Amino acid sequence: MTAGVAVAALSFSYAQETAPAVDDVTLSADPGEVLAVVGPSGSGKSTLLRLVAGLLTPSAGSVHVAGTDVTALSPEDRSAAMVFQGFALFPHLDVAANIGFGLKARRVPRAVRAERVATVAERLGLERLLSRRPAELSGGERQRVALARALLRDPAVFLLDEPLSSLDPVLRTSARRQLDALLRADGRCAIYVTHDQHEAMTLGDRVAVLRDGRLEQVGSPQELYQRPANTFVATFVGTPPMSLVPAGHAGLPAPAGVSMLGVHAEDVRLVPGEDAEVLAVDDLGHERMVELGLHGETLTARLPAGSPLRRGDRTSVEVLGWRGFDAAGDAVS
């Protein structure tokens, strides 16, 4: 299958910065696939998206969209549509003009433009808002306008740069579900950049983790959570992330070659005893996250909502499973 988008050995550096913002990244996503990209601030997520869109020119490597090498093409000549953080709507134009702006710039006849705007507006439930200005819309409505404008380009790939970050938590959940339904219905490829792990894990068929411009791991949400490639991914993915404990510490032996153990909160079971102290308790309503001090190390346990433990209590733990990492931080088991 021809990838919806593929980048090969892609690199880019900003002027006056010694370290590359994107460093030798090879990555692809197929038609119908949503690839979520996560990483800490400054990891290169948005830069990667702009390289695919053609807003930046790579210093090395190539970009292919729908099987065509577009590395040297301008943004308007790529079959890619970008939805920016904050939506980038024109405040002086109404919804209809915002949606159809690209068609007008390409001198599409007014009647054809109006018909296509009406069609996409109906699909996204915007038909009653076409005469309004962006300031008169809610955050979710502005998001749908930005998506409608992108959809009107009929792109092979959607490029979404934290499009839900400005929405409040309740609206963000409903907007995420609408976005997911839209992308699945069209069967288009999408690259979705976000700092929100929950968003990445629920929207992405696969998730790519970046750090300092380099690709650390790419895989399904379950693969990243259960089998992180290194300690960085182990401590970045998951809520809560894995607890890292040096092998041999906290009463946790490990095979030769394993220097560090990664333990998920659900793999920590409390048993009678007093060698662990409860350091903190986060009551989340449906469950409780308990941080435990054990022989100078810390472990997080996921407990039922009715657990009576409080800070300062004593208990013991049994570890039901772990993932091993070597001295360099790479997974070995």
Secondary structure, 3 states (H helix, E strand, C coil): CCCCEEEEEEEECCCCCCCCCEEEEEEEECCCCEEEEECCCCCCHHHHHHHHHCCCCCCEEEEEECCEECCCCCHHHCCEEEECCCCCCCCCCCHHHHHCHHHHHCCCCHHHHHHHHHHHHHHCCCHHHCCCCHHHCCHHHHHHHHHHHHHHCCCCEEEEECCCCCCCHHHHHHHHHHHHHHHHHHCCEEEEECCCHHHHHHHCCEEEEEECCEEEEEECHHHHHHCCCEHHHHHHCCCCCCEEEECCHHHCCCCCCCCEEEECHHHEEEEEEEEEEEEEEEECCCEEEEEEEECCEEEEEEEECCCCCCCCCEEEEEECCCEEECCCCEECC
